[in-house]
Structures are given as C-alpha cells and as structure tokens.
C-alpha cells in the first residue's frame, strides 16, 4: 500500500532519449505533401517608405509560386486589438506587410514562396527595391531628453510601476554617514536559442489549419492566428511538442507565423517559413538600459536612502517596459526611497522579455552599489546584507509567503569557502592571476495564474494527462508526470503527459517562472478530481468496504483504493471499470489562485550567489573559475531538472557579464554582429566549476504544491557577483556590461 513519492526525486527527462537520438521533431522538420517554402525579405533601411518593390524578375524564376508584399497582401483584421497577444505591451502591435512604411531596420517587407527553400532564398535576392529614407534615432544615450513614463495597459498588471517615493531621499542621502553612487549600462542582447524560428502550416481545407510553430504558447499563437485571419478558433490547431530553447523570444508570435499562415490561406497549400540566424536579430531583444543608483547608510551599516532610476529603450509603436527598479525596496528596507523608470521611444523593434527581464538588469545596479557600500563601511558584504535583511516587504507593507534568503547566504558562503577571503582588493593571487571573490543576491517573482488540465483513465488503469502547455527545455513533461504520479498513486510508466497542442485544455504562455506553479496546480487538481470520481463509483459497490468512508480517508496506490485505518479494505480500480462497462473516466478542471487572498502576501524566490574570478594581471583576461548559487524556491519537484535550470541561468549570467552584446551602428540603425561568430556567448572552455544548493523552504500559501519557479532566478545574481569579484581582484569598479579585458588594462 505504501508508494514512494515521485516528487523530490532526480528523475531524468522522460523525453531525453527522443532529443539525443534526433527522433524529436521541431517546428521546421514536419513534412507534408507538396510543401512550399517561404523566405522573408527584410528592409535594409531603418526608417522611411518603400518607393518601388519590383518582383517581376524574381517571380519569373522557375519554381517560384508567389511573392507577397504590401501591394498584394491578402486582407487581414482591421483593429489593433485583434493583433494583440498574451504578452503584448501597451501600444499598436506591428502588422507585417501592412503598408509601405518602414519602422525599423530588418523589418519584413516581402515573402517569396517557392517549391524549394533554396529557390525562395535566391529569388529574394532578385527583387528590386527603392526606398525614400527618413531621419531616424536608434541611440538611447543621445536621446535621453525624450525619456518619459511608460504608458499603462493590460501588461502593467504583471509589470507594475515603481512604488511611490517614501520619506525625503535627497535630505537623507546628503546626511548619510557613507554614500555610494554609480551609473550602469548594459547593451542590447538577443535571445539566440539553438532552434531558429520556423512555422509549418498544413492546409486541411475549408480554412482549417494545423500549425507546427516555434512558440512558448500554443494557445497564444492559436488566438493570434484566428483573430488576425478571421478564422474560428476550433479551425486553428497549433502544435509545439519540442522547442529548442526560447528564453522569452517565443512568448509573442513572431512574424514567420503570420507569413506562413498568410501564404497557406492564400495559396491553399502547405507552407513552411523558416528564419535564418541573421533574421533572428530582426525582432525582440533585451533592451539597452541605463541606470543610476545612489544609496546611503548610517555608521552601523543600516541603509537610510535608496535611489534607483532606469531608462530603457522601446519602439515607436509599443511601450515595452520591465520591472527594473522595484527590487531594492523588496530586499533592503530604507525609510527614504525614490525609484523611477523611464522609456525612450526609438526606431527599433519592440524589446521582448528575455530570461529574467528587468531583474537581471536592475539587480546588477543594486548589488554592485551594495557591495561598494560594504567596502566603504569596512563590513563584510554578507554581513552588510544581513544587517539590512527585510523581514517583510517595506515597499508594499506585505509579508512574504516564505523567505529563506538568510539560509541562502549562510549555506552558499559555507559551500564556497567565503571565510578564506582576504577583504582587501588585489590582496589574493594565484601565480600571475589576481583572484577575486564576489557575492550578490538574487530575487524573482513566484507567481501563479489560471490553467486547465484533463485526466483520463482507461480500463487498463493507465492515465493520460492533457494540457496545452509547452516544454521549452525546462523539464515540464517530466515534472508534470511526477506531480500526477504522486496525486494518483501510480508509477510514472502508467502515466502519459500529452501537451503542447492548442486543442488541449488551456495553458498560458510558458514564461515568468510560473509554469510549474500554474500548470502543475491544474494537473494536481485534475488528478485529485479523477480520484474522487473513482472513489464515488467505488462507493456504489456495497461490497467495496468504502460505502461509509470519506474521500479524505482513502489512499490510492498501484491501481487500488485502500483506507488509511483499515488493513482489510483493498478495492481494485479494475472493478470500477467493470461496473462502468469499460468506459474511460475523465475529468477536466481549472486551477487558479484565490483573487481575494492571493495578493495579500509577497511571493518571491531568492538566491545567494558567490563567485571566484581570476584576472590575468598583464592581459586583463577574466575567467570565472567557480561559482556557488544557493536557491530558496519552495518545494523542488525534481532536483535534477531544477539544478539544470539554475546552471543554465548561471552560465547565462557569465555570458551577460563578460560576453554578450549586440552592437548597433547608429549611423545605419543596424545591428552589426548578427551571427554566432561575432555575437559572443560562452563556450565549454569558459565554464568551470558551478555548484547549486537548494535551501529547504516550506510555503503553504504560494500554491498547494508549495513550489516556486527556478527558470530565471539562476541568472539574476550572477552578473553583479562577477562584477563584484572583479573589483575584489583588481580594485576597479566597472559598471558597464559586458566587461571586456580592455577595460582592465
């Protein structure tokens, strides 16, 4: 009767074999009879209008089926709201091929459709174009005078503006015993997942479409396609069983989806559109952001003044904003605070959520400023953070649902060997290398929203769980199966998790580190409802021994129903199906937080990051030789997949701190390094010893599972920890990311 739980076990990914053997199919790999291929033509100017777009020569090539431009684009929805999606910021959504106006460099302006990809790509080079160019602005720093408050919209609910000022910051700062101020900047970053964006549309007749899309939300893409092209939702099926990374780039429908659907409906043919690597730089990105921080503290090390201002870029047509400056108030209570966030509209495409948006930006400024204060006060950086430890969120006045950050500091410091640190900068060496120790705090939201799930049991006692949720490589398939296994009392091999199909029960976009809490809760509820249905049917059998029992007394294990306090009762699920005529039993249920109580507490995941760097004293070359991250994220469903997520975030933190940046030539308004040879990301030689510690944390408020997301917390604290370690090694404070060796020479 006793079944060992699945939750908490380091189970390997259930789909892992399919991926490593190449059996797993991605959006651009599905075949269909008579499949046509589309290739997108992109604007080479940044702002202006198309004067001439001559497609005659290209269209005359053998194998070219059609060329779509603004001059012959099929009719689509009129109203802006019909183009919106679950992650759309306030403003007007970009509409591909709407007219001859050019809004940004790389804008899609035509689609060539041919019977081979190679012919479509070649024909694209034969289109003759003439533009009327206009003056444009793409440089954030030279347009700061245009900075304004972000416009409000539906997205503002998930990305609230900064809290109102408290106290008198200027007066408190001026009278502080010690002060720290700095300017910070990171450049543009692009997501660059391994799998490029592709959409394969299967035309099934009568305006019915089956779409294989690279997306983080099948329902989101379904809704977008149905609204834009005037189709019934039930006639649009979006499938995305395998996603080769996305990191936020798949939260919104990208333009290859529009192009492929447009061509398929117009031609009544199966069509695939795939973007190449350079085209992956022609939509959303992490925005260039400038930050200004000024913190003051008293002689005991207590913060008394906090100022944090961020200025980010957005497009001319949408107001993309991030939570950049809110974090300091959540972590470190100060009586006098002034937090500001501004946007500068530029002639670029709208930025887009990129792993830990705003958090990985804002916490760099916060944690470097905290480190600087600790040095000026001659207080250990860990001790300084403990002096300013918040027992509740002062910015909102609310309690935390749980917070074990203190344990994160202590356990990570012990694992790292922080006590061996010599506090003086430039005081630690290893051969000709300067050695630096640095640490920082990480913080991220632990939210949950609405989702639905279905549980179906068949007469053989096996169960299928259905949800439209995707798995973007985080291990969703595995942990949902584990949740179902524990709730149903069945072994993993008796459960199939079917997913990533918009025809299945609703799931939101997979982002924000809320998928396990959101969809996992729906799976839990659906499985519990299935057990209740089985129990109800079992009670009808007078010989079951369950007639007078309550559901709370039942134990479900290996296809039997037992009673907790009765060794005699053992009722087989097979008997239930026999009485039910062998018919499957299914339940579909919704799960969402209670809107009356859920906002009463602050729900966050925390981390402490400790980093060692070596800096070549003569060449300035920087290496992150080891790092430890301790995370408090409630119950960990699967330590193996969770650790993988943290490690991935830590590696991205190294990338953000030392490697990654898209270079914009403001003379042309064009990104210059649109390839993986010049857009630098870490390789194996850059990654050394990385350790993850999961701190025990119980949270019975955040959701019934007690889980918090771990997909983004791993990246948040790494860049400031690395920056602080470089200061300890070299004595130089470098606030602009990425940090290259030339800044140390």
N, C-alpha and C positions, 0 to 999 in steps of 0.2 A: 504493500500500500504506500510505502514511503518512496517518493521520487525525488532524486536530487535536482535542485533547480538549475535551469539553463542560464538565468540572469546572473551575471558576475563571472561567468566562465570565459576564458580567452579562446573562443571558437574561431577557427579560420573562416574566411569569407566563403559562403556557400557557392558563389558564382566565380570564385577564383580560378578554378580549372578551365572554365569556359573562356576566360580572358587570356590566360597564359598560353592556351593552345590555339588561340585565334578563332575559336568557334563563335564567340560572342560577336554579334553584328551591330554595327553602329549606323547612324542615320544615312551615311553616304555609301553604304555597302549593300543595300537591298536591291535586288534585281526585279525587273518586271518586263513583260513583253513589249517590244517596240519602244523602249525607254529613250527619251530625248534628254539632251544635256544643255543646261544653260550656263552661260558665262557672263558675269556682270562687268559692265564698262563703268569706270569711275572718273569723276571730274578731276582734271589736272589743275584747275584754278581754285581759289579759296572763296571768292565772292563775286557775284555778277550774274550774267544771264547767258544762256546758250543762244547764239545767233543763228548758227547753221548746224544741223546734225544730218549729214548725208549718208544714208545707209545703202545706197544703190549697189555699189561695188561689193560690199560685204554680203548683201542679200543674194547676189548673183552667183555666189560660190556654191559649188555642188555640195549638197548635204546640209546647207543652211535652210532651216524651216521657216523661221520668222525672227524679226528683230523688233523688240518693243521699246518705245521711247515715250516721252511725254506727248508726242504728237499722235500716237495711236494706242495709247494705253486704254484697256477696257475700263468701263465705268465702275467706280467703287463708291463706298459710303461718302456721304456729304459732310456729316457732322464730326467735329473733333473727338467727341466722347466715344464715338464708335471705333476709333483707332487706339484708345487707351488700353492699358493692361494692368495687372495686379501691382506692378512696380513703377507705374508711370508717375513722374513728378508733376507738379503744377505746370501748366503751360499748354502749348499746342504740340501734339505728337507729330514727329516727322512723317511725311507721306511720300514714299518713293514714287518717282516719275510724275508727281502731281502737276508740275509746270516746268518752265524753262529757267526758273530761278535757282542759282547755286548758293547754298548756305554755308558750306564748309568744304575743305579740300578732301577729296576722296569720296564725295557724295555719289551714290549710284545714279547713273543717268541713262543707262540702256541695258537691255538684256538680249543677248544673242542666243537663240535656240537652234541647235543642230543635232544631227544624228550621232555625233561623237563629241566628246569633251574637247579633243584636240582641234577639231574644226571650229567649234564655237569660240575657243580661245583665239585661234588665228583670225577668224572673221572679225573679232572685236578690234583687231589692230587695223582693219581696213575701213573702219568708219571715219569719215572726215568730219572734223569738228571746228567750229569757230565760236569764240566767246567775246562778250563785252565785259571786261573786267572792271571791278569797282574796288575802292579802297577798303581794306579790312584791318581788323585788330585781333591779334591772337596772343599778345604778350600780356600776362597778368600784371607784372610789376610796373609796366608803364601805363597801366590803366586803372591803378588803384583809386584814382579820384572818382571813378564811376561806381565804386563799391556801394551797395545798398543792402537793405534787409531782404531776406528771401521772401518770396510770395508764399502765401499759405494755400494748402489744398488738402486733398484726402491723405496724401503721403505724410503730411505734417503730424498725423496721429501717431505714426510709428517713428517719426523723427521729430520730436518736439523741439521747439526753440529753447535757447538757454534760459535758465531761471532768472528772475528779476534781480537787480542789484540788491545787495544787503549791506547795511552799515554805510560807512564812508571810506571807500577804498583809498583814495588819494591821501587823506589825512593819516590813516593807519599805516600806509606804506611808508610815508615820509618819516614817521616816528618809529619805524621798526628798528630793532637792535641790529638786524642783519637783513640785507636785501639781495635779491638776485633777479636779473632781467636778461632777456635774450630774444633774438629774432631767429625764427626757424623756417626752413623751406624744404619741401620735397617736390621733385618734378613729376611730370606725368608718368603713369605706369599703365601698361596694357596687360590684360589677363593672360593671353597666350597659352591656353590649355593645349595639351598634345593633340586632341582631336579638333580639327578646324570645323567651322560651321557648315552644315550641309542639311538639305531638306530633300527627301524623295517623296513625290506626290503620286499616288496611284489613283487614276481617274476610274471610278467604278460605275459611271453612267448616271444620268439624271442629277447632275450636280452633287453626287456623293463622292467624298474623298477619304482615302486612307493615307495619312501623312506620317512618315517617319522623320522626326525632327530632332535636331540637337537642341535640347531645351532643358531647363530646370523646372518646368511646369507644364505638363501635358494639357491640363485644363486651361491654363493661361493662353497657350497657343491656340487651342480649340476656340476659345472665346474670341480671340483676336481675329482669327480667320473667318468665323461665322459672321461677326459684326461688320468687318471690312468688306466682305464679298457678298453679303446679303444671303447667307446660307442658313439653313436650320441647324441648330447645334447638334441634333441627332445625326445629321448627314456629314458631320466632320469628326473623324476619329484620328486623334494624334497619339502616336506610339513612340516611346523613347526608352527602350529597356536597358540600353547601355550608353553611358555618357562618359567620354574620355576627358574628364575634367571640365570645369566651367568657372568656378571661383567667383560667381556673380555675373559672368558675361551672358549666361543663359537665362537670367531672371526675366529679361524682356525679350519679346520676339524680335529677332534680328532680320535684316532686310532680305536675306536669301529665302526666308519663309514666304514673305509677300511675293517675291519674284516667281518662285516655283509654283505657288498656288495660282497666281495670275496667269501664267503661261499654260498650266494644265487646264484650267477652266476655259481659256480662250481657244485652245487647240483641241480640247477634249482628248488629251493624250497623257501618258505617264511622263513626268518630267522630274529631273534632278538638277538642283543648283548647288554647287559647292564653292565656297570662298577659298582663295589661296591664302598663303601666310601673310602676304602684304595687305590683303583686304581685311585681315583680322585687326588691322590698325585703323579701320575706317568707321568704327562705331565706338561705343562707350569705353571709358577708361577711368582709372583713379585720377581725380583732378589735381593739377598743380595747386598747392596750398601754401599760403604764407601765414605764419603765426607769430604772435607777440605775447610773451609771458613776463609777468612781474609778480614775484612772491616775496612777502616779508614775514619774518619770525621774530619772537622775543628772545631774550637771553637764555631761556630754558629750552628753546627749540620748538616752541609752540607757534604754528602758523597763525598770523593775525590778519594777513592781507593777501588776497589772491586775485590776480587779473590775468585773463586769458582771452585773446582775440584771435579769430581765424578769418582769413579772406580766401575764398576759393573761387575757382572758375566755373562757369556754366555756359550753356549755349545761348544763342539769341532767342531761341523759341521755347525752351523749357527751363524751369528753375530747379536744377538738381542741387540738393543740399545734403549734408551729413551731420551727424552728431559729433562735433569735434571738441567743443569747449565745456561740455557738461560734466566731464568725468572727474575733474579735480574736486568739485563740490561734493560728489558722491563718496570720494575716498578720504579727503582730508578736510575736516571741519575748520572753517575760519569765519570769524564774525563779520569780516568786511570782504565782500566779493564783487567783482564786476566782470561779467562774461559776455562776450559779443561775437556774433557770427555774421559775416557779410559775403555777398556774392558779386562777382564782376561778370556781366554777360560778354562773351567773346564769340568770334566767328569760328567756333569749333563745334563738333557734335556734342550732344549732351553727355556729361560724365555718367558713369554707371557704377552701382555698388560693386566693389572689389574687396574680397575677403577682409572682414573686419573694417568696413568703411567707416571713416571718421575716428574710430577707436585707435587703429594703428597710426593714424595721423596725430590725433590730439595727445595721446599718451606719451608720444615722443617728447613733446614740449614740456608736458607736466613732469615727467620723471627725470628728465635732464635738469630741469630747474630745481627739483627736489634734491638731486644729487649735488648740485652746486651749493645749495644752502647748507647741506650736511657738511661739506668740506669747509665752508666759511665758518661754521659753528664748531668745527672740530668734533663732530658727533658721528659715530658710525652710521652709514646710510641705512642699515637695517633698523638700528635703534631709533634713528630720526623718524622713520615711518611708523614705528610702534608708538612713539611719543604722540604722533598725530593720527593715531588709529581711530577710525569712526565706528562707534557702536550703533549708530543709526545714521540714515542719510540726512544730513543737515539741510541740503538744498531743497528737499521736499518735506522734511519733518517726519518721514515714514520709517518704520522699522524694516530691517532686511528679513526676507523669508528665511534665510540662513546665511551665515558668513563665517568661514573658517580660514580667512586670509592670514590671521596670526600664525596658525599652524603651517600654512604655506611658507611663510618667511622662515620659520624655525626649521622645518624639515628640509627645505631646499638648501638652506645655509649649511646645515649639518652634512647633507649629502655632497655638497660642493666642496666643503672644506674652507668656508669663508673665514674661519678663525686664523688661518695661516696668512691672511692678507696683511701686508705691511701698508699702513694707511697713506704714507707719503707718495705722491705721484713720482714716477720714474725711479722708484726705490727697489723694484723687483726686476731681475734679469735672468735670462736663460741663454748662455752663450752670447751671441751678438744680437739677441732679441730682447726687446723690452717686453715685460709681462704685465698685463693689466687685469684687474678684477673689477667687474661692474655688476650692478643688480638693478632691477626695476620691478614695478608692479604691473600686473595685467588685470583688466576688468572688461567684462562684456555682458550684454543683456541675456537673460534667461527667460524668454517669452514662450507663450503658447497661444495658438489661435484655433479656429474651427477646422475640423476634418471629419470625414466619414470612413467607415470600413465595413466590409462584409465578411462573415464567416460562414462557410458551407461545409457541412459534414455529410459524407456519403456512407452508404451502407457498410463499407469495409472499415469504417471507423477513422478514416483519414479526413483531414480538414484542409480546405483551401481558403486562404485569406486574400481579399482583394482590396486594392487601394490604387488610386491614380497617381500616387507619389512616384517620383523618380528616385534613382540612386546615382548620385553624381560621383561615386567612388568612395563614399564615406562609410560604407558597410551597412546601409539601410536594410538591404534584403536580409542580412544575417541577424541583425538585432531585432527586427520585427518578427522574425521566426522564433527567436528566443523568447520574446515577450509572449507570443501566442502559445509557445510550448509550456511555459510556466502557468499561464492562466488556464489552459485546457487540461493540463496534466498529461500531456502526450509527448513522446520523444520527437526530436527535431525531424527525423526522417518521415514521420507521419503528417508533417505539415508542409504545405506549399504556399509560398508567398507570391501571389501574382500582382503585378504592379505596372506603373508607367504606361497606362492606357487611359485616355480621357473618358472612355465608356465605362470605366470602373467608378466606384464611389469617390466623391470629391476629396481632393487634397490640394492644399495651396502650393505656391511655388516653394521649391526647396532652397531655403536661404535663411539668413538671420540666426543660424544655430538653433532653430526651433522645431526641426523636423521630428526628432525622437520624442520630444515632449508633446508635440501636436498629433502626429500620426500614430505614434506609439500608444498614446492615450486612447485613440479611436480603436486601435486593434485590441487593446485591453478590454474596452467596453463591449465590443462586438463579440469577443470570445466569452466574456462573462455572460452576455445575453444568450449565447448559444448553450452554455452550461445550464442556464436557468430553464431554457426550453427543453433540454434533455431531462432535467430534473422534474419539470412539470409533467412530462409524458410518463416518466418512470413512476410517479406517484399514483397514476391511474391504475397501475397493476397492484391489486390488493396483496399479492404475494411478494412484492418487491422489498417489503420491510421499511419502505420510505413514506408510507401513507400519512403518518403523523409527524414526519420530520420537517424541519425548516431548512431552507436552502443554505443558510449560514452554517449548518451542521454537516453539510455534505463535503466530501473530498473526492475530486475527480483524478483518477490516475490510471494510465495504461488501458483505457477503454472500459473502466469500471467506475461505478459510483459506490463509495464507502460512506460510513458515518464515523465521525470523529471518536465517539464514545461507545461504539458498538463493534466488536470484532466479528459478529455474526453476519452483519449486512454486507453483501457484495453483489451489486446488481450490474449486469453487463449491458453496455450500450447496444450490443447486437440484439438483445431482447427488445429494446426500444424500437429499433428499425424493423424487427419482425412484426411488432404490433402496428407499425406505421406503414406497412406494405412496402418496405424497402425504399420509400421516397427520401430524397435528401432533405436535410433540415438546415435552414439557413436563417441568419439574422443580419440586418443592416442597421448600423447605429451611428449616431453623431456624438462627437465629444467636443466640448468647448469649456473654457473657464467660466465660472460664475461672474457675470459682469458687475454684480452688486458688491462682491468682496475681493475680486482678483486685483484690483488696483489699490488695495489698502496697504500693501507691502511692496517693497522694492525687491525685485528678483534679479540677482546678478550671479555670474560665475567669476571667480577670482583666480589669480595666479601670482606666483613669485618666480622671477627669472634671475639666474646667476650665470655669468659668462666670464670665460677667460679668453683673452686675446694675446697674441704675440705680434709685435710690430718690429720689423727689421729696422734697426736704428739708423742705418745708412740709406736704405732704399725706400723706407716708408711702407713696405708691403705689409698688409694686415691679414692675419689669419685668426678665425675663431677656432681655437683649439679644443674647447669643450664648453658645454653648457648644461645646466640643470633647470628644468621647469617643474614646479610643484603646482598642481591644479586642484581647486575645490569646486567640484561640479556635481554635487549631489551623488546619487547612486550611479555607478558606472555599469552599464548593461553588459558591455564586452570590453575588458581591459585591452585586448589585442587591437581591435579596430579603433578604440579610443586613443590608445597610445600612438597609433599610426597617424591619426588626425593631429595630435599635438606635435609629433615630429615633423609632419608636413608644414605646419604653421611655423615651427622654429626655423626650418630651412627657408621658408619664405621671408621670415624676419631677417635672416642673414642676407638674403637677396635684396631686400628693401634697404638695409643699412649700408651695404657695400657694393652692390652690383647694378640694381635695376633702375632704368630711367629711359623714357622715350624722349628723344631730342627733337624739339620743334624749331625749325628755321623760320623765325618771324618775318623774314624778308619775303618768303614764299607762302607762309602759313601752312607749311607741310612738315609732317613727321619724317625724319631723315633715316632712321635706323629701323625700318620696317621688316626685319628679318631676325632670325635667332642667331645669326653670326655676329650682329652688332648690337642687338638688344640683349644685354648680358644678364644671364641667370646663373645660379651656382651649378657646378658640375660635381661629380663624385670627389674630385681632388679638393674641393672647397669645404667638404663636410667631414667633420671629425667626430669626437665623442659627444653624443647627445643623450641625456637621461631624462626620463619623465617619472614624476612621483604623483600618484593620485592620493590626495588627502581625504580621509574619511569625513563625510559630511551628510547629515540627515536633513531632509527638507520635506515635511508633510504638507506644505502649503502650495508649493510651485505646481505640483500635479500629483495624482495618485501614485505614479511610478516613482516619484521623488528624483527625477532626472533633470539635468541641465545640459545644454548643448556644449560640445567641445570643438566644433568645427573651426571656430575663429579665435578662441582665446589663446591658442598657441602662438599666434603671430604678434599679438598686441604688445607684449612686454619685451620682445627680443630687440627691436631697433634701439630703444633707449638704453637697454642693458649693455649692448655692444658699444654704443656711443660713450657711455659712462666708463666702460672698461678701457676704451682708447684714451680717454682723459687720464685715467689712473696710470696707464702705461707711459704716456707721452707728456702729460701736463698741458695738453692742448684741448680746448673746448671747440669742437666742430659741430655746428648745429644744422648744417645743410646736408640732406641726404640725396644720393648715396655719397659716402665718404670714400674718396679715392686716394691713393698713395701720394699724389702730388700735393694734397692739402697738408701733408705731414712733413714735406721736405723743407 
